[in-house]
C-alpha cells in the first residue's frame, strides 16, 4: 500500500504511534511513538508485518538514529489481565507518547481507538501502511517485542517463544498442554485458560 501525504497540517510536531503484541498468548503489549525528522528521511518504511525480520532490524536502528525523538513503552502481563488487552494497549500507547523527549502537537495512532492524551489525536485505520511516522512506530514496537521473545525463550526454552513470538500456534499450544503456563502467559486469554482448565480437570490419580 502506498504511503500518502497528510492532507492537513498541525502547527507543531507530529508523532506516529503503533503497538505490537495484542494477539499473542504471552508477554507484554509494546507501543512506540516516533517523531520523524523531515531533514533526514528514512527510505522503505512500511507496516512492520510487510517487512522481513532483517529489514525490520535495519530500519529499527535507522529510525532510532534519524528520528527527532522516539519512545517505547509497554503494559505488563499483569496489567493486561487486570485491565483487558484493549485498555492495556491504550495504556502502553499513552506511556509511549508521554515518554517522548519533545511534546507533539498532533498524535496519529494506528487503528480505530485512541489513548487519552492532552493533545490532539487522530486514529487512522491501516495507518502503519499509510503514514511514515506510524510505520516507524510499528517497526520499533515489533522489533522490541521480538527481542523480548528471544530473551524469554532463553529462560523458558520449552515453549518456543523465539519461533512463534507468543502467538497461539500448534507448537505453542502443545507446549502449554505439556508444561502448563509460565509466568509470561496471559492466563485470561481463552486458549491459555482452556489448557489450564483441562489440566486441572484431568484425573491426577489414575495410577493403578
QUINOR-V271944 format. One record per residue. OMEGA is omega as a letter, one per 30 degrees, with the letter a starting at -180 (NA if undefined). Layout:
<<OMEGA> <OMEGA>>
This chain:
<<a> <l> <a> <l> <l> <a> <l> <a> <l> <l> <a> <a> <l> <l> <l> <a> <l> <a> <l> <l> <l> <a> <a> <a> <a> <l> <a> <l> <a> <l> <l> <l> <a> <l> <a> <l> <a> <a> <l> <a> <a> <a> <l> <l> <a> <l> <a> <a> <a> <a> <l> <l> <l> <l> <l> <a> <a> <l> <l> <l> <a> <l> <a> <a> <a> <a> <l> <l> <l> <l> <l> <a> <a> <l> <a> <l> <l> <l> <l> <a> <a> <a> <a> <a> <l> <a> <l> <l> <l> <l> <l> <l> <l> <l> <l> <l> <l> <a> <a> <l> <l> <a> <l> <l> <a> <l> <l> <a> <l> <l> <a> <l> <a> <l> <l> <a> <a> <a> <l> <l> <l> <l> <a> <l> <a> <a> <a> <l> <a> <a> <a> <a> <l> <l> <l> <l> <a> <l> <l> <a> <a> <a> <l> <a> <l> <l> <l> <a> <l> <l> <a> <l> <l> <a> <a> <a> <a> <a> <l> <a> <a> <a> <a> <l> <l> <a> <a> <l> <l> <l> <a> <a> <l> <l> <l> <l> <a> <a> <a> <a> <l> <a> <a> <a> <l> <a> <l> <l> <a> <a> <l> <l> <a> <l> <l> <l> <a> <l> <l> <a> <l> <l> <a> <a> <l> <a> <l> <NA>>
